[in-house]
Amino acid sequence: MYRIMRNLEQLKSGLKDLNQRKFRSIDVKEIQARDKLEYIQSLLQSDPMNKHLLKMEKEAKEEHLKAGDKW
C-alpha cells in the first residue's frame, strides 16, 4: 500500500508540473486571438473587398479556434 501511495504522489507532482507548463496561459492566448480577430473584422467593415484583410481574417479565425481547443 505504501508503494502505491508513493507512486500516486509522484504522479501527482508530475501532473501538476505539466499543467503549469502547458496550460498556464491558455486564457491569455485565447483573449489575444479574439482581440486580433475583432480588430481585423473592424478593419474589414470599412473595406470589405480587401483581399489581404480577408486572408488575415481567415488566419485569425483559425488561430482563435486553435487557442480555444487547447483543452
Secondary structure, 3 states (H helix, E strand, C coil): CHHHHHHHHHHHHHHHHHHHHHHCCHHHHHHHHHHHHHHHHHHHHHCCCCHHHHHHHHHHHHHHHHHHCCC
